[in-house]
Amino acid sequence: MKEKSIMFHISTFYLFRPLDDINQVQKSLESKAAELGVRGLFILANEGVNATFSSDNTESLSAYKNFLMSEFTTQDLNFKNSYSEKQPFRMFKVKQRKEIVTLNTPELVPDNTKNHHLSPKQWNEVLKSDEDFLLIDTRNWYETHIGKFKSAIDPNIDVFTDFPKYVKDNDIPKDKKILMYCTGGIRCEKGQLELNKMGYDNVYQLEGGILKYIEEYPNDEFEGECFVFDHRVAVDQDLMPTKKFKLCPHTGQPGHLEITCVRCDSKAMIAKEIKDDPIKSITCSKNCAYHWTERPGKKGPKQVLEFKQ
């Protein structure tokens, strides 16, 4: 990793902790972020917080981390760090929701005891052993398609709320040791409780998720890149923004097929899932797709910058 090229440091964490006054927490988060020049996205719910934030100043980012540990009265926030040459967030934003990760089970709240959590080192040891287990990816299909652990089962789900149904419909044996993972660990926290409720007791999750694993074991058992929910799209094995993928203008999913728009001659990356679509596969935006459908052959002004970050 070339440190001199890193301009922005990004950190992510989650915490399941009852929040008595969400509005006051939001005000505190926003005030400190404005003071330190931090940008990012925080999700707040009665059950806790889920966040990713960034700064081009390492002292400011460190100060904000210290503030967060004080605000939530814990020294154990398990920050996962990555890097970027460009700012991944336009602003600092806080959203209030019913859950900090959506499974439609607000009554299921992890207790942060880290039972059945495997560190990246322990995880690697199990994967490389002769032990009998099932390794399941809990993420959405467009995330798994750009990278996953070598021997992982891909449920091919559209949203995380489909995960319990996948387990039920596929008769996953209850006596089998199950290893599950996601981007940063938060989906597995809820997923593990849901599986426990269904009668699965031998379930383990990767502590810190893919991001923490790559930080400690790059180019090992995890292959490809890891999708992230911000303007970086994905991070590579050096935890740097992807150079391969851009968000597809039609699907909003990772795309790596380069096209030149037939209407405005702009460059774009489209998802492979639409490569055979007669209109979407040749246009750089929904706007150009609409106009090309209405008036085939009619040129128009450029809609996007080439490979806009």
N, C-alpha and C positions, 0 to 999 in steps of 0.2 A: 504494500500500500504506500503510495507516494503522499506523505504527510503534507508536503508543501502545496499540493493541489486541493486539499480539503479546506473549504471555506465555511461550511456549515456542519455543526454537530447536532445529531438528532437522537432523542431518547424517548423510550416508550415504557409504560408500566401500567399495571392495574392493581386495584386493591378492593377486596370485599370487606367493607366496613360500614355499618349503619351511619347514615348522615342525618343528623337531627334537623339541621337548617340548611337545606340545599341552596337557597337563595343567598345566604350569607357566605357559604363556601364559594359560590360562583363569584361574588363580589371580591372576595379575597384573592382568588386565582387571577381574576382580570386585573386587579389593581397591581399586584406584584409583577405580572407579565408586562404591563405597560411600563412600569418602573425600570425593568431590566431589559426591555426590548425583545422579549421572547414571543414567538409565534407558535401556533399549534392548534390542536383540537382536543377538548376535554369532554367526555361523556359522563354526566352525573346522574345517579339514580339513588333511591333510598338505600339500595344495597351497596353502593360504593362509587368508585371512579375508574375510568378507563381512558388513557391519554397518550398522545404523542405530541412532542413539542421540540422546538429547535432554536438555535441561535448561532450567529457567526462569531460569538464571543464566548470562549470556554469558561471564563470567570463568571459571566452572566448565567450561563447554563448551570454551572456548579452551584451558584447562589440560589437559583430557582429550585434545584434539587433539594438543597438544604431547607428551603422554605417549605417545600412539599412534605418533607419528613417531619417538620415541626407542625405544619397544618393538620396532618393526619396522624400525628403522635406515634410514629413508628420509624425505625431506622432500616426497616427491611422492605423496601419497595421494589427490589430486584429490577433495576433499570436495565433495559436492553439498548445498546448504543449502536448507531450506524452513522454514515457520513454522506455528504453530498457537496458538489461544487456549486450547486444552485439551491436557493431557498425552496423547500418543499411546500411551504404554506404561505398563502397570501396575507393572512391575518391571524389573530388569536381569537378563537371562538369556543364558547361553552354551550353544549346542548344538554337539556334535561330530558331524560327518558324514563320509561318504566323499568328497564333493565340496562345494565352497562354492556351486556352482550345478549342478543335476542335469542331466546329459546322458548319464550312465552311461558316461562315458569318462574315468576318473580318470588314464589314461595321457597324456591331452592337457592339457598345462599351458602356458599362455601365458608368454612370457619378459619381459613388461613393457617391451618396446622400443618399443611404440606404432607399429609398422609398419602402414601402411594405416589409420591413425586420422585422421579429419578433425575439426578443431575446429568448433565451432558456426558460426564465420564461414566457414570453407572449405565446410562442409556447405551452408550457405545459398547460397553462390555457385554450387555445382554444381546445386542444386535450381532455381535461377532461370536457369540457362544453357540453351543449346540442345543440350547434350551428351546422347548416347544412353546411357541407363542403366536398370537395374531397381531400384526402391526397395522393399525387403521389410521388413515388420514381423515380428520374431521372437517377439512376445509371444503369450499365450493369447487366445482369442477374446473372453472377457469383458473383457479389457483394451482390445483394439482397438475394441470396440463403444462405448466411451465417449470415445474420442479417438485420432487417429492423424495422420500427415502426409498432406497433401492428396492426393498422387498415389501413396500407398503401396499395395502389394499386401498383402492380408490373407490369410494362409494358413489362417485359421480353425482353428487347432490347439487341442487341449485342454490339452496340456502341452508344455514345451519339448523333451522327448525326441522328439516327433513332427516337429520341424522338419527334420532331415536327410531323413526319409522324404518329406516334402512336396517338397523340392527334387528328389529322385530321381524321384518319381512324376510330377512335372509337367515333366520334361525342360527344366529351366532351362538355356539355352545357356551353354556354358563360355567362349565368346569375348565374352560381354556383360559390361560393367562392372556390378557389383552393389553397391548401397548397402544396408546393413542397420542396424537400430537396435533398442534396447530401452529399458527404464526408466532404468537408470543406466550401462549399458555392459557389465555382467558377462556376460550371456548371449551377447552378440556376440563376446566374447573367445573363448569356447569354440566358438561357432557358426562363427566364421571359420576356426579350425583344422580343424573338421570338414569344411567346404567345401573347404579346401585339400587335405585328404586325398582328397576326391572328385574332385580335378582342377580346381577353380576357383581361379585365381590372381589374378584381377582383382576382389578383394573388399575393400570399405572399410566401416568402421564409424564411427558417430557417437561421438566421444570424450565421455564423461560422460553419454551417453544423452539422453533427453527432458528429464530434470531440469535438466541443464546448458544445454541448448538454450533451454528456457523462461526460465531465469534471464537469458540474454543476448538472446533474441529472443522476448519474449512476444507473443502474438496475431499471429504471422507465418505460417510454413509449417505449424506444428503446430496442428491444430484440435481443440477439445474439451478434455477433462481427462485427467490422467494417473493411472492406478490405482497405488496404493502398498499394500504389504503390512503395514499396521498399522491402528489404529483410526480413522485419518483417512479411509480408504477410497480417496480420490483427492485430488489437488491441482489447483487451477485455474491459470489463466495468471499469477496473482500468486504462485504457489507456496503458497497458503493452502488449508486443508482445504475440500473440496467442500461446497457448500450444497445441491447437487442430489441426490447419491446417498447411500444408506445400504446396509449389507450386508443382502441379502435373508435373512430368517430361515429360509427353506426351502432355498435353493441356496448361500448363502454368497457370492454374487456381487453386483456393484453393482445396486441397484434404485432406481427413481425413481417408481414408481407407488404413490401413497398409497392405503391401504385402512384401513377400520375393521373390526376383527375381529368376526365375527358371534357369536362365543362370549363374548368378554370385553370388547369395546368398546375395546380398546387400538388406538392408531395404529401403523402399520408401513409400511415401504416394501418392495415386492416387485419382483423382476426381471420384465422384460417377457416373458421366455421362459415364465413360468408364468401369464400373465394369463388364459389360457383353462382353467386347471385348476379343476375344480369345487370342490375343497376348499382347495388351497393359495392360490388367488387371493382367498380371503375370510377367511383366518385369519392371525394374527400370529406364530405359532410352531408348531413341530412338535408341541408338547404340545396346543395348541388344535386343531390339525388332527386329531390322533388322537382326542381326546374328541368332536369334532364328528362325526367319521366313525362313532364307536361310538354316540353318542347325539345325533342331529341335533335341533337346537332347544333343547338343554339349555344354559343359560348357566353361566358359571364366573367365577372371580376374574380380575382383570387379570394378564397375564403379563409385560408389558414396559412401561417408561415410554415416553411418546410421543417418537418420534424420538430414542431414546437414542443418545448419541455413543459 
